[in-house]
Amino acid sequence: MVLGWSGTATAALRYYDVAPGVRLNVRSGPGTEYSLLRVLAEGAKVPIFCQTPGTTVTGPYGTTNLWDNIDNGEFVSDAYVYTGSDGYVAPRCS
């Protein structure tokens, strides 16, 4: 934990690797039915601000309904992000 400039505790932001050789779709919500916003380049790393359930997807890291919020209104399937866990590694999105 890192202390912010105001003295309040803030979690250090961590970046996670996208699966090797994958150009990952970024969607406007936690599911494949949401609109495609952009595609991440191979070798991308992403922050995970929060996680939420959505469409079930099968990828290099298994089958999951967990989606990672990587920016405001931007989600990727956790099946393509190496977090080292099958569960939540960030708070649930509200």
Rosetta blueprint (number, residue, H / E / L):
1 M L
2 V E
3 L E
4 G L
5 W L
6 S L
7 G L
8 T L
9 A E
10 T E
11 A L
12 A L
13 L L
14 R L
15 Y E
16 Y E
17 D E
18 V E
19 A L
20 P L
21 G L
22 V L
23 R L
24 L L
25 N E
26 V E
27 R E
28 S L
29 G L
30 P L
31 G L
32 T L
33 E L
34 Y L
35 S L
36 L E
37 L E
38 R E
39 V E
40 L L
41 A L
42 E L
43 G L
44 A L
45 K E
46 V E
47 P E
48 I L
49 F L
50 C E
51 Q E
52 T E
53 P E
54 G E
55 T E
56 T E
57 V E
58 T E
59 G E
60 P L
61 Y L
62 G E
63 T E
64 T E
65 N E
66 L E
67 W E
68 D E
69 N E
70 I E
71 D E
72 N L
73 G L
74 E E
75 F E
76 V E
77 S E
78 D H
79 A H
80 Y H
81 V E
82 Y E
83 T L
84 G L
85 S L
86 D L
87 G L
88 Y L
89 V L
90 A L
91 P L
92 R E
93 C L
94 S L
